[in-house]
Amino acid sequence: MTRLFTIVFCFLFVTNVSFAQAKQTSLIIKKTADWCPFCGTYGWDFFKKIQDQGAEANTIMIAMHFSGGLSNETAIDLNRNFSGPGQPVFFDNGTDILVSSSNVDAKVKDFLNASSSRAAADPKVSFKFKLVQKGTRLSAQIELENQAKLDSVEYSVSLFVLRDKFIANQASVGNMASHINILSAKLTPTTYGIQAYKGNIAAKTKLNLVQDFDQPTLHNGKAADVKIAAILWSKNKTGRYDFINGNVLPLNALSTSVENLTKNISFSAFQRDQNLVIRSENHSVDASIKIFDTKGSQVQSFVFEKGEIEKAFDVSGLKTGIHLVQISAGAYKNVQKIFISK
């Protein structure tokens, strides 16, 4: 479960973890769907090319699957704010940049130039962001500072989970397509987050926000491929949300990485009646349980979900004798030998 932001109008953080650099970033959102053939051709090429050419140094990249097998509640809600006709559509800070099959390379160049130019300018609101480990949980800590007076504003901050190198189907690419920066979940109670500045705000007002949350599942075991995007929005008079600033950090930006965090996990495996029992009191990621015979053949597999302390799995179909139980949870891997008896 997440915890609501703590908001304080002074500098509070005492930590040995430095904030990410404060600068003006850009936001590019790709409206896409796994069933869409054009999303897997020129849409796929544009998004991949800007990543390969270094866009993420200055840009938050979000693949928003508004429908299909990779859609979710957060992406569907975000689409209501950024919806445009057809797909793929690329919104640069909310504006459709009209990428098509005939102009991919030119649009890549234009976008990279625009994002670099913004990053070189002073931000309207500086945005510093860091991730801190708190036991088995994580903490997002954000510092905002407006450079000029703000009149009648309504700002909020969102936290999103993005997944890179996520293997799933994509029309025109195939079943093993490696998707980048898929929006998979929100870490704030609503899509547009928790209140930040509101009303009339004097220049140079610092605002500090903190939110603790459970460690996201590592979809491929690599913390670098799970990213937390923090975004500052302003709500305009029409009720739509405009991007102001933000940043994105991979989970391995922690002072102690998520991989190291999982090394402290311990599991035990034993037989009870006709069941294999797995027990652990401190794992915060799903664990994969695989059973092998002495010849090395896998004979059964299970999932021990995060937060479970003990779970029994039916192994009545296994032969009597020695078996190997392989337990994997994030970076934690262990093999235990057990004797299955009837």
Secondary structure as UniProt FT lines:
FT   STRAND          6..8
FT   STRAND          26..33
FT   TURN            34..35
FT   HELIX           38..40
FT   HELIX           42..52
FT   TURN            53..54
FT   HELIX           55..57
FT   STRAND          59..67
FT   TURN            69..70
FT   HELIX           73..82
FT   STRAND          89..92
FT   TURN            93..94
FT   STRAND          95..96
FT   TURN            101..102
FT   HELIX           104..120
FT   STRAND          125..134
FT   TURN            135..136
FT   STRAND          137..146
FT   STRAND          150..163
FT   STRAND          166..170
FT   TURN            171..173
FT   STRAND          174..179
FT   STRAND          182..186
FT   TURN            191..192
FT   STRAND          194..201
FT   TURN            203..204
FT   STRAND          206..214
FT   HELIX           223..225
FT   STRAND          226..235
FT   TURN            237..238
FT   STRAND          241..250
FT   HELIX           251..253
FT   HELIX           258..262
FT   TURN            263..264
FT   STRAND          268..272
FT   TURN            273..274
FT   STRAND          275..279
FT   STRAND          287..292
FT   TURN            294..295
FT   STRAND          298..304
FT   TURN            306..307
FT   STRAND          310..314
FT   TURN            316..317
FT   STRAND          321..329
FT   TURN            330..331
FT   STRAND          332..340
//
